[in-house]
Amino acid sequence: AFEAAADRLETRLRRYKRRLKSHNSGPANGQPTDIAYTVMAPLADDDEDIPENFAPAIVAESTMTLKTMSVASAVIELDTKDSPV
């Protein structure tokens, strides 16, 4: 019984390692990517009609570096670091 359980655990561990390798292999994985984003002021609730020449007020423009990662890795990183959500 012990040998069967050990064999099952070994098989599952091997599959898990293979899955980690396949998910982590890729050209962009782990490579930081620079992105630009803009924060715009929200519309007032009473503005039902939007004029044709409307341009929202830009509150902030910034550039930051993002890494490609899995959802689980992102959750772990958010939990371990004081990263803004």
Stockholm file with secondary structure:
# STOCKHOLM 1.0

chainA/1-85         AFEAAADRLETRLRRYKRRLKSHNSGPANGQPTDIAYTVMAPLADDDEDIPENFAPAIVAESTMTLKTMSVASAVIELDTKDSPV
#=GR chainA/1-85 SS CHHHHHHHHHHHHHHHHHHHHHHHCSSSTTCEEEEEEEEECCCCTTCCSCCTTCCCCEEEEEEEEEECCCHHHHHHHHHHSCCCC
#=GC SS_cons        CHHHHHHHHHHHHHHHHHHHHHHHCSSSTTCEEEEEEEEECCCCTTCCSCCTTCCCCEEEEEEEEEECCCHHHHHHHHHHSCCCC
//
